[in-house]
Amino acid sequence: MASDHPSENGADEREEDGDEEEEEEEEPRLKYQRFGGNVPSLLSTDAASSIAIAERMVALGTHDGTVHILDFQGNQVKEFAAHTATVNDLCFDVEGEYIGSCSDDGSVVINGLFSEERLRFEYHRPMKTITLDPDYSRKSSRRFVAGGLAGQLFLNTKNWLGYNKQVLHDGEGSIHAAKWRTSLIAWANDAGVKVYDMANNQCITFIERARGSPRPELLLPHLVWQGTAQRPEVRIVTWKNEELATDALPVHGYEHYKAKDYVLVHAPFTGSSYAGGQWAAGDEPLYYIVSPKDVVVARPRDAEDHVSWLLQHGWHEKALAAVEAGQGQTGLLDEVGSRYLDHLIVERKYAEAASLCPKLLRGSASAWERWVFHFAHLRQLPVLVPYMPTENPRLRDTVYEVALVALATHPSFHQLLLSTVKSWPATLYSTSTVISAIKPQLNTSSMTDSLKEALAELYIMGTQYEKAFSLYADLMKPEIFDFVEKHSLHDAIQDKVVQLMMLDSKRAVSLLVQYRDMVSPSEVVGQLLHARQKCDNRFFLHLYLHSLFDIDSKVGKEFHDLQVELYADYEPRMLLPFLHSSHHYKLEKAYEICVKKDLLREQAFILARMGNAKRALAVYINKLEDIAEAVDFVSTQHDDDLWEELIKQCLQKPEMVGILLEHTVGNLDPLYIVSMVPGGFEIPRLRDRLVKIITDYRTETSLRHGCNVILKADCVNLLIKYYKEARHAIYLGSMEEETRGKRVNVASAPIIERATNTRVMVVKSRTRGNGRCCLCFDPFSIQNVNVVVFFCCHAYHVPCLQDGSDSVGIVSQSDDDNDDDGGSRMRCVLCTTASG
């Protein structure tokens, strides 16, 4: 007896039951979708009442009496306004050339689908079913069967007089359904189902209506013919009679057999080796299914059977997982992998197939090469390239070359080509082969920056650095400067000046100036002036010529006229120093440029260099209004007339006169300027400026006096030093002493110096002249001895001078004659005697 109150755990129990139902939910066998095409619009204004299916089309009857012929997408092909009431039944012939319909309006209509043929039969009572002779279109009899609420089943046959109507059955209530197959006609009425054999013209069977079944008006019967007998099935059930699986066997002649014709037996087995869901090899139980013409042996499936079954049903991923889990022999992995890849290729899942190749092909070089060429044949090699091995296994050179060439064929793969070239070792393939395949694309529309860079990398691998440099320059690669230095490619930059400047003007200028012997300034200027690329080539030219001028002002002097213009355009503040430093530009042209750019100081400088100092002075005074610069300019010209001109022009403006007074100290007497000022001329701040002038003048006078004192003292000291140096003797070495060189001990000369305390100078000369000793009067050339010459122009043989000094008694002198070191000096004998 059920309780009115739920148990305390009722909610939990229901939740658990719901979870179990969700876990045990099975995958549906069928999927559903609404019939599309014209069907939704047709049924929006009408309602469907019947349907019939042929091999090539669908017939749909509606309540308004229309028959619609549709394709399998729901698109309407034809339409027949066959009836005025509900269409109850439809039927195609086997060939699908005719469609029959019946209706509650009491009519039966047969329409040709591919002809204009149309037949209409009136029965005056609602007709519920119609079935055409399967061979209706092939036979001239044009037979069909129809029935309805009158309870009569009519057979209509065409003869030469027209149609003959025959009643096959009557008296058992309404006819609800009828089906015709070969020579058999089946129909259903209120009593049940009957079958009539047209070949024998007799009723052959009757199936009584099941007791308790709903009335036909509530549940209409449907008749379907089955052909032949079904294949025998082997069902596997548990001890609890739960069905685990059902297999249909392909037994020979099963169409003609009944259940009693089959026998199932099994071989004896212990069953002790069943564990883990599988039987051990050789211990599987055997089952024998016997039929009259066949004997089938069944046994439990092993792991390899499981893998094979998965492959047969297209579940390659599950088959691969099973093999990797250790189910079946190891050799199955190659077969499963190959079939899996084949399946993916057929499905055009090339990227997925490529990603699985390392896992499936592993270390087999032959397998890798086979699949590489297969992908190449399918023109899908680019998706496989990222997974190709470069070692373990290493493939043949040709394989890698084919892969790289395949990547070069289409611009969308060029980035992958670049990354592959960078990642693959150069020893894997011949760079020349790949280069030969890429080079024809250089001047085509398929050329990309990635392809150029890949080609440059290949050139580097082949040590063709100049070609790689050319491509790097076109690509504007920042590392090109380091590349030039690394590989000493300074000769190669000759025709890439513009690209280098666009990439990094600072480094490019430094490089071009440094190697100006290899890339002449005329080449650089020519390329920059005629650059085709969109860039500020004149600015680059300015940077180059400026740096070149700083390094060597004479190199590139033929471009100084151009350089004046460039300075005026890009760096006016540097123009004046350039005008001062250079003497290789045309003054007239430079002046025109300065006037055009309104560069006043530069105008003044050029006018002065042209010799027109007065116009230059006028620029300083009238345009620049800078008296200080005007004074500096006039002071450098050393022209008194120019000073007069300066004063004259300044007198036109009182303020300028005051400024002139401040800046002429040291250059012009301020009193002279004041004397030229006309009476009544007012000078702003004159008193302050005069005070400043006087103060500056006193300061200048004091400085001059101090400088004069210092100058006089320096002159006296220098004269004393000069006098002392002039009194020194000069020691001349002999020819014999010169020839002995280092072999003779030169201690004698220092002895003389120490003995006489005479500072001597050793002069090695091969010419003695015609001089004579002032004591012995022998020419110096006769005696091969050393000579001493004094500032008084007297010369002596050293021995003669020593003897003469002793005889005269000149051994020491007064303190005034002593050297700073306190020693005595050797003196000229004649001058000493004369003075004594």
C-alpha positions in Angstrom: 0.0 0.0 0.0 1.5 3.3 -1.1 1.9 6.0 1.5 0.4 9.5 1.1 3.5 11.1 2.6 6.9 10.9 0.9 9.9 9.4 2.7 12.5 11.7 4.2 15.0 10.6 1.7 12.6 10.8 -1.2 14.1 13.9 -2.8 17.6 12.4 -2.6 16.4 9.2 -4.0 14.9 10.9 -6.9 18.0 12.9 -7.5 20.1 9.7 -7.5 17.7 8.0 -9.8 18.0 11.0 -12.2 21.8 10.9 -12.1 21.7 7.2 -12.9 19.4 7.8 -15.8 21.8 10.5 -17.1 24.8 8.2 -16.8 22.9 5.3 -18.5 21.6 7.5 -21.3 22.4 5.9 -24.6 23.4 7.6 -27.8 20.4 8.0 -30.1 20.2 5.8 -33.2 18.5 8.4 -35.3 18.8 12.2 -35.8 16.0 14.4 -36.8 15.4 17.6 -38.8 12.5 19.3 -40.4 11.8 18.9 -44.1 12.9 22.1 -45.7 12.5 23.6 -49.1 9.0 24.7 -50.0 7.3 22.5 -47.4 7.1 25.1 -44.6 5.4 27.6 -46.9 3.0 25.0 -48.3 1.9 23.9 -44.9 1.5 27.4 -43.6 -1.8 27.7 -45.6 -2.8 24.0 -45.8 -2.3 20.8 -43.8 -0.7 17.5 -44.9 -2.8 14.4 -44.9 -0.8 11.7 -46.7 2.6 10.9 -48.1 4.3 8.4 -50.5 8.1 7.9 -51.1 9.7 6.8 -54.4 13.4 6.4 -55.3 13.7 9.8 -56.7 10.9 11.9 -55.2 8.2 12.4 -52.5 4.5 12.9 -53.0 2.6 15.0 -50.3 -1.2 15.1 -50.2 -3.1 17.9 -48.3 -6.6 18.5 -47.0 -7.5 20.8 -49.8 -7.1 18.0 -52.3 -3.7 19.0 -53.8 -0.9 16.6 -54.6 2.6 18.1 -54.3 5.6 16.4 -55.9 8.9 17.2 -54.0 12.6 16.4 -54.2 14.3 15.1 -51.1 15.3 18.6 -50.1 11.6 19.6 -50.0 11.7 21.7 -53.1 8.4 21.4 -55.1 8.8 19.9 -58.6 5.1 19.5 -59.6 1.7 20.2 -58.3 -1.6 18.5 -59.1 -5.0 19.9 -58.1 -6.4 16.4 -58.1 -9.3 16.5 -55.6 -11.8 18.8 -53.9 -11.4 17.1 -50.5 -8.8 15.5 -48.3 -6.2 13.3 -50.1 -6.3 10.0 -48.0 -3.7 7.9 -49.8 -0.9 8.1 -52.4 1.0 5.4 -54.3 3.8 5.4 -56.9 4.5 2.6 -59.3 7.9 0.9 -59.1 9.4 3.0 -61.9 8.2 6.2 -60.3 6.5 7.4 -63.5 2.9 7.6 -62.1 1.3 8.7 -58.9 -2.2 7.6 -57.8 -4.3 9.4 -55.2 -7.7 8.9 -53.6 -9.9 11.3 -51.7 -12.9 11.8 -49.5 -14.6 13.3 -52.6 -15.1 9.7 -53.9 -12.5 10.0 -56.7 -9.3 8.2 -57.7 -6.9 10.1 -59.9 -3.7 8.7 -61.6 -1.3 11.3 -63.1 1.7 10.8 -65.3 4.8 12.5 -63.8 6.7 12.7 -67.1 3.7 13.0 -69.4 0.3 14.7 -69.7 -1.6 11.5 -69.0 -4.3 11.8 -66.4 -7.1 9.4 -65.4 -10.0 10.1 -63.0 -12.4 7.5 -61.6 -15.6 8.3 -59.6 -16.9 6.0 -56.9 -19.3 8.3 -55.2 -18.2 7.3 -51.7 -15.1 8.4 -49.7 -12.0 6.4 -50.9 -9.4 5.6 -48.3 -6.7 3.6 -50.1 -5.2 3.0 -53.5 -2.3 0.8 -54.7 -0.9 0.6 -58.3 0.3 -2.5 -60.0 4.1 -2.4 -59.4 4.5 -2.8 -63.2 1.8 -0.2 -64.0 4.0 1.8 -66.4 5.3 -1.3 -68.2 2.0 -3.2 -68.7 -0.8 -2.1 -70.9 -3.4 -3.4 -68.4 -2.8 -0.3 -66.1 -4.2 -2.2 -63.1 -4.8 -0.6 -59.7 -6.8 -1.5 -56.5 -8.9 1.0 -54.5 -11.3 0.9 -51.6 -13.0 3.0 -49.1 -16.0 3.4 -46.7 -18.3 1.4 -49.1 -16.5 -1.7 -47.9 -15.7 -2.9 -51.4 -12.2 -3.5 -52.8 -12.2 -2.7 -56.5 -9.7 -4.1 -59.1 -9.5 -1.8 -62.1 -8.1 -3.3 -65.4 -7.8 -1.6 -68.8 -8.9 -3.4 -71.9 -9.6 -2.4 -75.5 -13.1 -1.2 -74.5 -11.9 0.9 -71.5 -11.5 0.1 -67.8 -13.2 -3.0 -66.3 -14.1 -2.7 -62.6 -14.0 -5.9 -60.5 -14.9 -6.3 -56.8 -12.3 -8.5 -55.1 -13.9 -8.4 -51.7 -17.0 -7.0 -50.0 -19.0 -7.2 -46.8 -16.4 -6.9 -43.9 -16.5 -3.2 -43.3 -14.5 -0.3 -44.7 -11.3 -0.8 -46.6 -8.5 1.1 -44.7 -5.3 0.2 -46.4 -4.0 -1.8 -49.4 -0.5 -2.8 -50.7 0.4 -4.6 -54.0 3.7 -6.6 -54.4 4.4 -8.9 -57.4 1.2 -10.9 -57.7 0.0 -10.5 -54.1 -2.5 -7.8 -52.9 -2.9 -7.2 -49.2 -5.7 -5.1 -47.7 -6.9 -4.3 -44.2 -10.6 -3.9 -43.2 -12.5 -4.0 -39.9 -12.0 -7.8 -39.6 -8.3 -7.9 -40.2 -5.8 -8.4 -43.1 -6.3 -10.5 -46.1 -4.0 -11.5 -49.0 -5.1 -12.2 -52.5 -3.0 -14.0 -55.1 -3.6 -12.5 -58.6 -1.8 -15.4 -60.2 -4.3 -17.9 -58.9 -7.2 -15.5 -58.5 -7.9 -16.5 -54.9 -7.5 -15.3 -51.4 -4.6 -17.1 -49.8 -4.5 -15.9 -46.2 -6.3 -14.0 -43.5 -4.8 -12.4 -40.4 -7.5 -11.6 -37.8 -7.5 -8.3 -36.1 -6.1 -8.5 -32.6 -8.7 -8.4 -29.8 -8.8 -5.2 -27.8 -7.0 -3.2 -30.5 -8.3 0.4 -31.1 -11.0 0.9 -33.8 -9.5 1.7 -37.3 -11.0 5.2 -37.1 -8.8 5.9 -34.1 -5.7 4.0 -35.3 -5.4 3.4 -39.0 -3.6 0.2 -40.0 -0.5 0.4 -42.2 0.7 -2.4 -44.4 4.4 -3.0 -45.4 5.6 -5.9 -47.5 8.8 -7.7 -46.3 10.9 -9.6 -49.1 12.9 -12.5 -48.1 13.9 -14.1 -44.8 16.4 -12.2 -42.6 19.9 -13.2 -41.8 20.2 -15.4 -38.7 21.3 -13.5 -35.6 23.6 -14.6 -32.7 22.7 -12.9 -29.5 24.9 -12.7 -26.5 23.1 -12.5 -23.2 24.1 -12.5 -19.5 22.9 -14.9 -16.9 20.3 -12.3 -16.0 19.0 -12.5 -19.6 20.4 -9.1 -20.4 21.3 -8.8 -24.1 24.9 -7.6 -24.6 25.2 -7.8 -28.4 23.5 -9.0 -31.5 25.4 -10.2 -34.7 23.7 -11.0 -38.0 25.5 -13.9 -39.8 26.1 -13.9 -43.6 25.0 -17.6 -44.0 24.7 -18.8 -47.5 21.1 -19.2 -48.6 19.6 -17.6 -45.5 16.8 -16.2 -47.6 15.2 -19.6 -47.8 15.8 -20.9 -44.3 13.7 -20.8 -41.2 14.8 -20.8 -37.5 14.5 -24.6 -37.3 17.1 -24.9 -40.0 19.9 -23.6 -37.7 21.9 -25.4 -34.9 24.2 -23.8 -32.3 26.8 -25.9 -30.4 30.0 -25.1 -28.6 33.3 -26.9 -27.9 34.2 -27.9 -24.4 36.3 -25.4 -22.5 37.4 -24.7 -18.9 37.1 -21.0 -19.0 39.9 -20.6 -16.5 42.0 -18.3 -18.7 39.5 -15.5 -19.0 40.7 -12.4 -17.2 40.7 -8.8 -17.7 37.9 -8.9 -20.3 40.0 -11.0 -22.7 40.6 -14.7 -23.3 44.2 -15.9 -23.4 45.4 -16.8 -26.9 44.4 -20.4 -27.8 41.9 -20.7 -24.9 39.0 -19.0 -26.5 35.7 -21.0 -26.4 34.5 -22.0 -29.9 30.9 -21.9 -31.1 29.6 -23.7 -34.2 26.6 -22.4 -36.1 25.3 -25.0 -38.6 22.9 -24.3 -41.5 21.9 -26.6 -44.4 24.5 -25.2 -46.7 27.1 -23.6 -44.3 29.0 -24.1 -41.0 30.2 -21.0 -39.2 32.7 -21.0 -36.3 32.5 -18.2 -33.7 35.0 -17.3 -31.0 35.5 -14.3 -28.7 37.3 -11.4 -30.3 40.9 -10.6 -29.2 42.7 -7.3 -29.1 43.7 -7.5 -32.7 40.2 -8.2 -33.8 39.1 -5.2 -31.7 41.6 -3.0 -33.5 40.6 -4.4 -36.9 37.0 -3.7 -36.2 37.7 -0.2 -35.2 39.6 0.3 -38.4 36.8 -1.2 -40.5 34.3 1.3 -38.9 36.6 4.3 -39.5 37.5 4.8 -35.8 41.2 5.2 -36.5 41.9 7.3 -33.5 40.4 4.7 -31.2 42.4 2.0 -33.0 45.6 4.0 -32.5 44.8 4.5 -28.8 44.2 0.7 -28.4 47.5 -0.2 -30.1 49.4 2.3 -28.0 47.8 0.9 -24.9 49.5 -2.4 -25.7 46.6 -4.2 -27.2 47.7 -6.4 -30.0 51.1 -7.0 -31.6 53.6 -4.1 -31.9 53.6 -4.5 -35.7 50.1 -3.3 -35.7 51.2 0.2 -35.0 52.6 0.7 -38.5 49.5 -0.7 -40.1 47.2 1.4 -38.0 49.3 4.5 -38.5 49.4 4.1 -42.2 45.6 3.5 -42.4 45.0 6.4 -40.1 47.0 8.7 -42.3 45.3 7.4 -45.4 42.0 8.1 -43.8 42.9 11.6 -42.9 44.3 12.2 -46.4 41.0 11.0 -47.9 39.1 13.3 -45.6 41.5 16.1 -46.7 42.6 16.7 -43.1 46.1 17.3 -44.2 47.2 19.4 -41.2 46.0 16.8 -38.7 47.7 14.1 -40.7 51.0 16.0 -40.8 50.9 16.6 -37.0 50.5 12.8 -36.4 53.4 11.9 -38.6 56.1 12.1 -35.9 54.0 9.9 -33.7 53.1 7.4 -36.3 56.2 7.2 -38.5 58.7 7.5 -35.6 62.3 6.7 -36.7 61.6 5.1 -40.0 63.4 7.1 -42.7 61.8 5.2 -45.6 58.3 5.8 -44.2 59.1 9.5 -43.7 60.4 9.8 -47.3 57.4 8.0 -48.7 54.9 10.3 -46.9 57.0 13.4 -47.8 56.7 12.6 -51.5 53.0 11.7 -51.1 52.3 15.1 -49.5 54.3 16.7 -52.3 52.2 14.9 -54.9 49.1 16.2 -53.2 50.6 19.7 -53.1 50.3 19.7 -49.3 53.9 19.5 -48.4 54.0 22.9 -46.6 51.8 21.5 -43.8 54.3 18.6 -43.2 57.5 20.6 -43.3 57.4 21.8 -39.6 57.2 18.2 -38.5 60.0 16.7 -40.7 62.9 15.3 -38.7 66.4 16.5 -39.2 68.0 13.7 -37.2 67.0 10.3 -35.9 66.2 9.7 -38.7 68.0 11.9 -41.1 66.5 11.8 -44.6 68.1 12.0 -48.0 69.3 15.5 -49.2 66.7 15.3 -52.0 63.8 15.1 -49.5 64.8 18.3 -47.7 65.4 20.1 -51.0 61.9 19.1 -52.3 60.4 20.4 -49.1 62.2 23.8 -49.3 61.4 24.2 -53.0 57.7 23.5 -52.2 57.7 26.3 -49.7 59.1 28.7 -52.2 56.3 28.1 -54.7 53.6 30.2 -53.0 53.9 33.5 -51.2 51.8 32.3 -48.3 54.5 29.7 -47.4 57.5 32.1 -47.6 57.5 32.9 -43.9 57.6 29.2 -43.1 60.4 28.8 -45.6 62.4 31.5 -43.8 61.9 29.9 -40.4 62.8 26.5 -41.8 66.0 27.7 -43.5 67.0 29.3 -40.2 66.2 26.2 -38.1 67.5 23.4 -40.4 71.3 22.8 -40.5 72.9 23.6 -43.8 74.4 20.2 -44.0 71.0 18.6 -44.7 70.6 19.8 -48.2 72.4 21.5 -51.1 72.0 25.2 -50.9 72.8 25.7 -54.5 69.9 23.5 -55.5 67.4 25.5 -53.4 68.9 28.8 -54.6 68.5 27.8 -58.2 64.8 27.1 -57.6 64.2 30.4 -55.8 66.2 32.8 -58.0 63.7 32.8 -61.0 61.1 34.3 -58.6 63.2 37.4 -57.8 61.6 39.6 -60.4 58.1 38.2 -60.4 54.9 39.2 -58.5 55.3 36.2 -56.1 58.5 37.7 -54.6 58.1 38.6 -50.9 60.4 40.0 -48.3 60.4 36.6 -46.5 61.6 34.9 -49.7 64.4 37.4 -50.1 65.5 36.9 -46.6 65.4 33.2 -47.0 67.5 33.5 -50.1 70.0 35.7 -48.2 70.3 33.1 -45.5 71.0 30.5 -48.2 73.7 32.7 -49.7 75.3 33.1 -46.3 75.3 29.3 -45.9 77.1 29.1 -49.2 79.6 31.9 -48.2 78.2 34.1 -51.0 78.2 37.1 -48.7 78.1 39.9 -51.3 74.8 38.5 -52.7 73.4 38.2 -49.3 74.4 41.8 -48.5 72.6 43.0 -51.7 69.4 41.3 -50.5 69.8 42.6 -46.9 70.1 46.1 -48.3 66.9 45.7 -50.3 65.2 44.4 -47.2 66.5 47.2 -45.0 67.8 44.9 -42.4 69.3 46.7 -39.3 72.0 44.2 -38.9 73.5 44.9 -42.3 76.2 47.2 -40.8 77.5 44.5 -38.5 77.3 42.1 -41.5 79.5 44.4 -43.6 82.1 44.7 -40.8 82.0 41.0 -40.0 82.6 39.9 -43.6 84.6 42.9 -44.8 82.1 43.8 -47.5 83.2 47.4 -47.8 83.5 47.1 -51.6 79.9 45.8 -51.9 78.4 49.0 -50.4 79.1 51.0 -53.5 75.7 50.7 -55.1 73.7 50.5 -51.9 74.3 54.0 -50.6 70.6 55.0 -50.6 69.4 51.9 -48.8 72.1 52.2 -46.1 71.2 55.9 -45.5 67.5 55.1 -45.3 68.2 52.3 -42.8 70.5 54.2 -40.4 71.9 57.5 -41.7 74.3 57.9 -38.8 76.0 54.5 -39.2 75.9 54.8 -43.0 77.7 58.1 -43.0 80.3 56.9 -40.6 80.9 53.8 -42.8 81.0 55.8 -46.1 83.4 58.4 -44.7 85.6 55.8 -43.2 85.9 53.9 -46.5 85.9 56.9 -48.8 88.9 55.4 -50.7 86.7 52.5 -51.7 83.5 54.4 -52.2 84.4 57.8 -53.6 82.4 60.9 -52.6 81.3 61.4 -56.3 79.7 57.9 -56.2 77.9 58.7 -53.0 76.7 62.1 -54.1 75.6 60.7 -57.5 73.5 57.9 -55.9 71.9 60.3 -53.4 71.1 62.9 -56.0 69.4 60.4 -58.3 67.7 58.2 -55.6 64.5 56.6 -56.8 63.3 55.6 -53.4 61.1 57.9 -51.5 63.4 59.5 -49.0 64.9 62.9 -48.0 68.0 62.3 -50.2 69.2 65.9 -49.8 69.2 65.6 -46.1 71.2 62.4 -46.3 73.6 64.2 -48.7 74.0 67.0 -46.2 74.9 64.6 -43.4 77.4 62.8 -45.6 79.1 66.0 -46.9 79.2 67.5 -43.4 80.9 64.5 -41.9 83.3 64.3 -44.9 84.2 68.0 -44.5 84.9 67.5 -40.8 87.3 64.6 -41.5 89.1 66.1 -44.5 88.1 69.5 -45.8 89.8 69.0 -49.2 88.1 65.7 -50.0 84.9 66.5 -51.9 85.8 70.1 -52.4 84.0 70.0 -55.8 80.7 69.7 -53.9 81.3 72.7 -51.6 78.9 74.9 -53.7 76.2 72.2 -53.1 77.2 72.0 -49.5 76.5 75.8 -49.0 73.0 75.2 -50.2 72.5 72.1 -48.0 73.8 74.0 -44.9 71.4 76.8 -45.6 68.5 74.3 -45.9 69.2 72.0 -43.1 71.6 73.5 -40.6 72.1 77.2 -41.1 74.1 77.6 -37.8 76.9 75.6 -39.4 77.0 77.6 -42.6 79.2 80.4 -41.2 81.9 78.1 -39.9 81.9 76.3 -43.2 82.3 79.6 -45.1 85.2 80.5 -42.9 86.9 77.1 -43.4 86.3 76.5 -47.1 87.8 78.3 -50.1 86.2 76.1 -52.8 82.8 77.6 -53.3 81.7 80.3 -55.6 81.2 83.5 -53.6 78.4 84.9 -55.9 76.4 81.7 -55.7 76.9 81.4 -51.9 75.8 85.1 -51.5 72.6 84.5 -53.5 71.7 81.5 -51.3 72.3 83.5 -48.1 70.2 86.4 -49.4 67.4 83.9 -50.3 67.5 82.4 -46.9 68.0 85.8 -45.2 71.2 84.7 -43.5 72.7 88.1 -42.5 76.0 87.2 -40.8 76.8 84.9 -43.7 76.0 87.7 -46.2 78.3 90.0 -44.3 81.1 87.5 -44.3 80.8 86.7 -48.0 80.7 90.4 -48.9 83.9 91.0 -46.9 85.5 88.0 -48.7 84.4 89.5 -52.0 86.2 92.8 -51.0 83.0 94.8 -50.4 83.7 95.6 -46.8 81.5 98.7 -46.7 78.4 96.6 -47.7 79.4 94.0 -45.2 79.6 96.7 -42.5 76.2 98.0 -43.5 74.7 94.6 -43.0 76.1 94.5 -39.4 74.9 98.0 -38.6 71.6 98.3 -40.5 70.3 94.8 -40.6 71.8 93.0 -37.7 72.1 96.2 -35.6 75.0 94.6 -33.8 77.6 97.3 -33.1 79.8 94.8 -31.2 80.1 92.5 -34.3 80.6 95.6 -36.5 83.5 96.7 -34.3 85.0 93.2 -34.4 84.6 93.2 -38.1 86.3 96.6 -38.7 89.1 95.7 -36.3 90.0 92.6 -38.4 90.1 94.6 -41.6 92.9 97.1 -40.6 91.3 99.8 -42.7 91.1 103.4 -41.2 88.6 104.4 -43.8 86.3 101.6 -42.6 86.5 103.0 -39.1 85.4 106.4 -40.5 82.6 104.6 -42.3 81.6 102.9 -39.0 81.5 106.2 -37.1 79.6 107.9 -40.0 76.9 105.3 -40.1 76.6 105.2 -36.3 76.1 108.9 -36.1 72.8 108.4 -37.8 71.4 106.8 -34.6 72.2 108.2 -31.2 71.9 104.8 -29.5 74.5 103.3 -31.8 77.0 106.1 -30.9 76.7 105.1 -27.3 77.2 101.4 -28.0 80.1 102.3 -30.3 81.8 104.2 -27.4 81.5 101.1 -25.2 83.1 98.8 -27.7 86.0 100.8 -29.2 88.2 100.8 -26.2 91.5 99.4 -27.3 90.6 99.8 -30.9 89.9 103.5 -31.4 90.3 106.6 -29.3 86.9 107.4 -27.7 87.9 111.1 -27.7 88.1 110.9 -31.5 84.6 109.6 -31.7 83.3 112.2 -29.3 85.0 115.0 -31.3 83.1 113.9 -34.4 79.7 114.1 -32.7 78.0 117.3 -33.8 76.9 119.8 -31.2 73.5 119.3 -29.6 73.6 115.5 -30.5 72.0 113.7 -27.6 73.6 110.3 -26.8 71.6 108.1 -24.4 73.3 107.3 -21.1 76.4 109.2 -22.2 77.7 110.0 -18.7 77.5 106.3 -17.6 79.2 105.2 -20.8 82.0 107.8 -20.4 82.6 106.7 -16.9 82.8 103.1 -18.1 85.2 104.1 -20.9 87.5 106.0 -18.5 87.4 103.1 -16.1 88.2 100.6 -18.9 90.9 102.9 -20.2 92.6 103.1 -16.8 92.4 99.3 -16.4 93.8 98.8 -19.8 96.7 101.3 -19.1 97.5 99.5 -15.8 97.5 96.2 -17.6 99.8 97.5 -20.3 102.3 98.9 -17.7 102.4 95.6 -15.9 102.9 93.8 -19.1 105.7 96.1 -20.1 107.5 95.5 -16.8 107.3 91.8 -17.2 108.4 92.0 -20.9 111.5 94.1 -20.0 112.5 91.6 -17.3 112.1 88.7 -19.6 114.2 90.5 -22.3 117.1 91.1 -19.8 117.1 87.5 -18.6 117.0 86.2 -22.2 119.9 88.5 -23.2 122.0 87.3 -20.3 121.3 83.7 -21.1 122.1 84.4 -24.8 125.4 86.1 -23.8 126.5 83.2 -21.7 125.6 80.7 -24.3 127.4 82.6 -27.0 130.6 82.5 -24.9 130.7 78.8 -24.8 133.2 76.9 -27.0 132.2 74.4 -29.6 134.0 71.1 -29.6 134.7 69.6 -33.1 135.6 65.9 -33.3 138.5 64.7 -35.5 138.2 62.4 -38.6 140.2 59.7 -36.8 137.9 59.9 -33.8 134.9 59.5 -36.1 136.3 56.4 -37.8 137.1 54.7 -34.6 133.5 55.0 -33.5 132.6 52.9 -30.6 135.8 51.0 -30.5 137.7 54.0 -29.0 137.2 54.8 -25.4 135.7 58.3 -25.4 136.7 59.0 -21.8 139.2 61.6 -23.1 136.5 64.1 -24.1 134.9 64.1 -20.7 138.4 64.5 -19.1 138.9 67.7 -21.0 135.5 68.9 -20.0 136.1 68.1 -16.4 139.6 69.5 -16.4 138.7 72.8 -18.0 135.0 72.8 -17.0 134.3 73.8 -20.6 130.9 72.8 -22.1 131.5 71.4 -25.5 129.4 70.2 -28.4 130.6 67.2 -30.4 130.0 67.9 -34.0 130.9 65.2 -36.5 131.6 66.7 -39.9 133.8 65.6 -42.7 134.4 69.2 -43.9 137.0 71.3 -42.0 137.1 74.2 -44.3 140.2 76.4 -44.7 140.4 77.5 -41.1 143.7 77.8 -39.2 144.7 77.4 -35.5 145.2 80.8 -34.0 148.2 79.6 -32.1 150.2 77.3 -34.4 148.7 78.8 -37.6 148.5 75.3 -39.1 145.4 74.5 -41.2 143.0 72.3 -39.4 143.1 69.8 -42.2 146.8 69.0 -41.7 146.7 67.9 -38.1 144.1 65.2 -37.3 143.2 66.5 -33.8 140.2 67.9 -32.1 139.3 71.6 -32.6 137.6 74.2 -30.3 135.8 77.2 -31.8 134.8 80.3 -29.8 132.0 82.8 -30.4 134.6 85.4 -31.2 135.4 83.3 -34.4 138.8 82.2 -33.0 139.6 78.5 -33.4 142.3 76.4 -31.8 143.6 72.9 -31.8 142.7 71.5 -28.4 146.3 70.7 -27.5 147.5 74.2 -28.6 144.7 75.9 -26.6 145.7 73.9 -23.5 149.3 74.8 -23.8 148.6 78.4 -24.6 146.3 78.8 -21.6 149.0 77.4 -19.3 151.7 79.7 -20.6 149.5 82.8 -20.3 148.5 81.8 -16.8 144.7 81.6 -17.5 143.6 79.1 -15.0 140.7 80.8 -13.3 138.6 83.8 -13.7 136.7 86.2 -11.6 133.4 85.4 -10.0 131.7 87.2 -12.9 133.1 84.7 -15.3 132.2 81.7 -13.2 129.4 79.4 -14.4 126.4 78.8 -12.3 127.9 75.6 -11.1 131.0 77.4 -9.8 133.6 75.9 -12.1 136.1 77.8 -14.4 135.7 78.1 -18.1 138.3 77.7 -21.0 138.8 81.1 -22.6 140.0 82.3 -26.0 143.7 83.2 -25.6 143.7 86.1 -28.1 140.7 87.8 -26.6 141.9 87.2 -23.1 145.4 88.6 -24.0 143.9 91.6 -25.7 141.7 92.4 -22.8 144.5 92.0 -20.4 
